[in-house]
Amino acid sequence: MREPNSSACRHGEGMDLYALQRALDSGAKVVVITPSFQNPTGATIPAAARASLIAMTRAAGAVVIENDIYSDLVYSGGTLPKLKSFDPNVIMLGSFSKIAFPGVRVGWIIGPRPVIARAAELKQLTDLHTDQLSQAFLLHFAGSGRLANHEATVIAAGREKLRAVEQACRKHLPECRYLVPDGGMNMWIDLAAGLDAGALRGLARQPVSITFPAAISLCHARSIRAASELRRSGTGGIRRGIEILGEVIRNATTSRDEASRPTLAFV
């Protein structure tokens, strides 16, 4: 995680391993985790912590499901080892929707043969079969070499969007803390003390009806500070969306400060 200024925060290293150990000690047997550029926080688990996570789950006899849909969207720094590289029993999920086209809902699963066989049975009971046209299209697109070129374009565009988000946050959110990830599609913002993300979102819908609601999502990732945090997705309307967010925050802060001022009553 890069820290763009003194207001950037340092809680971007993914899963709390102490909390994981408590869950395992309490009997948890399945761990589902997005180790790289997690949604909504954008956090990534360091390599050493990944090794520790696998050692802990293996000792507890728990199954790990690795949601590996963002790891290819690296804008700076190097790639990290996948959880499956530490343990072949990890069940890994992947998707083309992030590196190719969001509307093409085709993904894959890698795991032990009995798991794959059972997953195939359950899927047939659910919807008989995945869309064959989408699979055929992606197979041809990848085989032609154009998928690799397209992925490079997607990464370059994502890098530029992240740069725009960072610059806009520097300019318009000086009192907020935020994480600048090395990749992925999400960035986490801690609002100034005393502000509520739900209330701000309601206010923001008034001046902007399209851009801003797409720019902010409410994500209660931590129960203690949930109300004062939000996620910024790297989508359209970046600069304008964050500019309006800054305006709403300033107005809310001013209103809060004025409401808290002591008043004199003459009787």
C-alpha positions as CSV (number, residue, x, y, z in Angstrom):
1,M,0.0,0.0,0.0
2,R,1.3,3.5,-0.9
3,E,0.6,6.3,1.5
4,P,-0.1,9.4,-0.6
5,N,0.0,11.9,2.4
6,S,0.2,12.0,6.1
7,S,-3.6,11.4,6.3
8,A,-3.3,7.9,4.7
9,C,-4.1,5.0,7.0
10,R,-2.2,1.8,7.5
11,H,-4.9,-0.9,8.0
12,G,-4.5,-2.2,4.5
13,E,-2.9,-5.6,5.1
14,G,-6.0,-7.7,4.7
15,M,-7.3,-10.4,7.1
16,D,-6.7,-10.0,10.8
17,L,-4.9,-13.3,11.6
18,Y,-5.7,-13.0,15.3
19,A,-9.4,-12.9,14.5
20,L,-9.0,-15.8,12.1
21,Q,-7.3,-17.9,14.8
22,R,-10.1,-17.1,17.2
23,A,-12.6,-18.2,14.5
24,L,-10.7,-21.4,13.9
25,D,-10.5,-22.1,17.6
26,S,-14.2,-21.7,17.8
27,G,-14.7,-24.4,15.2
28,A,-14.7,-22.6,11.8
29,K,-14.1,-25.1,9.0
30,V,-14.3,-23.0,5.8
31,V,-12.4,-19.7,5.2
32,V,-13.4,-17.7,2.1
33,I,-11.0,-14.9,1.4
34,T,-10.0,-12.4,-1.4
35,P,-6.2,-12.1,-0.7
36,S,-5.4,-9.5,-3.4
37,F,-7.1,-6.0,-3.6
38,Q,-10.1,-7.1,-1.6
39,N,-13.5,-5.6,-2.1
40,P,-14.4,-3.3,-0.4
41,T,-11.2,-2.2,1.3
42,G,-8.7,-2.7,-1.5
43,A,-6.4,-4.5,1.0
44,T,-3.8,-7.1,0.0
45,I,-2.4,-9.8,2.3
46,P,1.4,-9.7,2.4
47,A,3.3,-12.9,1.4
48,A,4.4,-13.8,4.9
49,A,0.9,-13.5,6.2
50,R,-0.4,-15.7,3.4
51,A,2.0,-18.4,4.5
52,S,0.8,-18.0,8.1
53,L,-2.8,-18.1,7.1
54,I,-2.4,-21.4,5.2
55,A,-0.4,-22.9,8.1
56,M,-3.2,-21.9,10.6
57,T,-6.0,-23.3,8.4
58,R,-4.1,-26.5,7.7
59,A,-3.5,-27.1,11.4
60,A,-7.2,-26.5,12.1
61,G,-8.3,-28.8,9.3
62,A,-10.2,-25.9,7.6
63,V,-10.9,-25.6,3.9
64,V,-9.7,-22.4,2.2
65,I,-11.6,-20.9,-0.7
66,E,-9.4,-18.3,-2.5
67,N,-11.4,-15.7,-4.4
68,D,-8.7,-14.7,-6.9
69,I,-10.6,-12.3,-9.2
70,Y,-8.5,-9.1,-8.7
71,S,-4.9,-10.3,-8.5
72,D,-4.1,-9.7,-12.2
73,L,-5.1,-6.0,-11.9
74,V,-1.6,-4.9,-10.6
75,Y,-0.8,-1.3,-11.3
76,S,2.4,-1.0,-9.3
77,G,4.7,-3.3,-7.4
78,G,5.0,-7.0,-8.0
79,T,2.6,-9.9,-7.9
80,L,2.3,-12.0,-4.7
81,P,2.0,-15.8,-4.5
82,K,-1.5,-17.2,-4.6
83,L,-2.8,-19.1,-1.5
84,K,-3.0,-22.2,-3.7
85,S,0.7,-22.2,-4.2
86,F,1.1,-22.9,-0.5
87,D,-1.4,-25.7,-0.4
88,P,-2.8,-27.7,-3.4
89,N,-6.0,-28.4,-1.4
90,V,-7.0,-24.7,-1.6
91,I,-10.0,-24.2,-3.8
92,M,-9.3,-21.2,-6.1
93,L,-11.9,-19.2,-7.9
94,G,-11.1,-17.0,-11.0
95,S,-13.1,-14.8,-13.4
96,F,-12.7,-13.2,-16.8
97,S,-15.1,-10.4,-15.8
98,K,-12.3,-8.2,-14.3
99,I,-9.6,-8.7,-16.9
100,A,-11.8,-9.0,-20.0
101,F,-15.3,-7.7,-20.0
102,P,-17.6,-7.2,-17.0
103,G,-20.7,-8.4,-18.9
104,V,-19.1,-11.8,-19.7
105,R,-19.8,-13.8,-16.6
106,V,-17.4,-16.7,-17.2
107,G,-15.0,-17.9,-14.5
108,W,-13.3,-21.0,-13.4
109,I,-12.6,-23.1,-10.3
110,I,-9.4,-25.1,-9.5
111,G,-9.4,-27.6,-6.7
112,P,-9.1,-31.3,-5.7
113,R,-10.9,-33.6,-8.1
114,P,-13.7,-34.7,-5.7
115,V,-14.5,-31.0,-5.0
116,I,-14.7,-30.2,-8.7
117,A,-16.9,-33.3,-9.4
118,R,-19.3,-32.3,-6.6
119,A,-19.4,-28.6,-7.8
120,A,-20.2,-29.7,-11.3
121,E,-23.1,-31.8,-10.0
122,L,-24.5,-29.0,-8.0
123,K,-24.2,-26.6,-10.9
124,Q,-26.1,-28.9,-13.2
125,L,-28.9,-29.1,-10.6
126,T,-28.9,-25.3,-10.5
127,D,-28.9,-24.2,-14.2
128,L,-27.9,-27.2,-16.3
129,H,-25.1,-25.4,-18.1
130,T,-23.0,-22.2,-18.4
131,D,-23.6,-20.0,-21.5
132,Q,-21.7,-21.8,-24.3
133,L,-21.5,-18.7,-26.5
134,S,-19.6,-16.7,-23.9
135,Q,-17.2,-19.6,-23.3
136,A,-16.6,-20.1,-27.0
137,F,-16.0,-16.4,-27.5
138,L,-13.5,-16.2,-24.7
139,L,-11.7,-19.3,-25.9
140,H,-11.3,-17.8,-29.4
141,F,-10.4,-14.4,-27.9
142,A,-7.7,-15.8,-25.7
143,G,-6.3,-18.2,-28.3
144,S,-5.9,-15.4,-30.8
145,G,-3.6,-13.5,-28.4
146,R,-6.0,-10.5,-28.2
147,L,-7.0,-11.2,-24.6
148,A,-3.5,-10.6,-23.5
149,N,-3.4,-7.2,-25.4
150,H,-6.8,-6.3,-24.0
151,E,-5.7,-7.1,-20.4
152,A,-2.8,-4.8,-20.8
153,T,-5.2,-2.0,-21.9
154,V,-7.5,-2.7,-18.9
155,I,-4.5,-2.5,-16.5
156,A,-3.3,0.8,-18.1
157,A,-6.8,2.2,-17.8
158,G,-7.1,1.0,-14.2
159,R,-3.8,2.6,-13.3
160,E,-5.0,5.9,-14.7
161,K,-8.3,5.8,-12.9
162,L,-6.5,5.0,-9.6
163,R,-4.2,8.0,-10.2
164,A,-7.2,10.2,-10.8
165,V,-8.8,8.9,-7.6
166,E,-5.6,9.6,-5.6
167,Q,-5.2,13.1,-7.0
168,A,-8.9,14.0,-6.4
169,C,-8.6,12.7,-2.8
170,R,-5.5,14.8,-2.2
171,K,-7.4,17.9,-3.4
172,H,-10.9,17.4,-2.1
173,L,-10.6,15.1,0.9
174,P,-7.8,16.6,3.0
175,E,-9.4,15.6,6.3
176,C,-10.1,12.0,5.4
177,R,-7.8,9.0,5.6
178,Y,-7.6,6.7,2.6
179,L,-5.8,3.7,1.3
180,V,-4.2,3.8,-2.1
181,P,-3.9,0.2,-3.3
182,D,-1.4,-1.2,-5.8
183,G,-4.2,-2.5,-8.0
184,G,-7.7,-3.8,-8.1
185,M,-10.9,-1.8,-8.4
186,N,-11.6,-0.4,-5.0
187,M,-10.2,2.2,-2.5
188,W,-11.2,2.6,1.1
189,I,-11.9,6.0,2.7
190,D,-12.2,6.8,6.4
191,L,-14.3,9.9,6.8
192,A,-13.5,12.7,9.2
193,A,-14.4,12.0,12.8
194,G,-18.1,12.3,13.6
195,L,-19.4,11.9,10.1
196,D,-21.8,9.2,9.0
197,A,-21.4,7.7,5.5
198,G,-25.1,6.9,5.2
199,A,-26.1,10.4,6.0
200,L,-23.6,11.8,3.5
201,R,-24.8,9.5,0.7
202,G,-28.3,10.8,1.3
203,L,-27.1,14.3,1.0
204,A,-25.1,13.5,-2.1
205,R,-28.1,12.3,-4.0
206,Q,-29.5,15.7,-4.1
207,P,-26.8,17.6,-6.2
208,V,-25.9,14.6,-8.4
209,S,-28.3,11.9,-9.5
210,I,-26.1,9.7,-11.7
211,T,-22.4,10.1,-11.2
212,F,-22.2,10.3,-7.4
213,P,-24.3,7.3,-6.4
214,A,-22.0,5.2,-8.7
215,A,-19.0,6.7,-7.0
216,I,-19.8,5.7,-3.4
217,S,-20.8,2.4,-1.9
218,L,-21.6,1.8,1.7
219,C,-19.6,-1.1,3.1
220,H,-19.7,-2.0,6.7
221,A,-16.4,-3.9,6.9
222,R,-15.7,-3.3,10.6
223,S,-18.5,-3.1,13.1
224,I,-16.9,-0.5,15.4
225,R,-16.2,2.2,12.7
226,A,-18.6,1.1,10.0
227,A,-20.7,4.3,10.0
228,S,-17.7,6.5,9.2
229,E,-16.2,4.5,6.3
230,L,-17.0,4.0,2.7
231,R,-15.7,2.5,-0.5
232,R,-14.7,4.4,-3.7
233,S,-15.0,2.2,-6.8
234,G,-12.7,3.1,-9.7
235,T,-15.5,3.8,-12.2
236,G,-16.7,6.8,-14.1
237,G,-17.1,10.4,-12.8
238,I,-14.1,10.0,-10.6
239,R,-13.0,13.6,-10.2
240,R,-16.4,15.1,-10.1
241,G,-17.7,12.5,-7.7
242,I,-14.9,13.0,-5.2
243,E,-15.2,16.8,-5.6
244,I,-18.9,16.6,-4.6
245,L,-18.0,14.2,-1.7
246,G,-15.6,16.9,-0.5
247,E,-18.3,19.6,-0.7
248,V,-20.8,17.4,1.2
249,I,-18.2,16.6,3.9
250,R,-17.3,20.3,4.3
251,N,-21.0,21.2,4.6
252,A,-21.7,18.4,7.0
253,T,-18.7,19.4,9.2
254,T,-19.7,23.0,9.2
255,S,-23.2,22.1,10.2
256,R,-22.0,19.8,12.9
257,D,-19.6,22.4,14.3
258,E,-22.3,25.1,14.4
259,A,-24.7,22.7,16.1
260,S,-22.2,22.0,18.8
261,R,-21.3,25.6,19.6
262,P,-22.4,26.7,23.1
263,T,-25.3,29.2,23.1
264,L,-26.4,31.8,25.6
265,A,-29.9,32.1,26.8
266,F,-31.0,35.4,28.4
267,V,-33.9,35.0,30.8
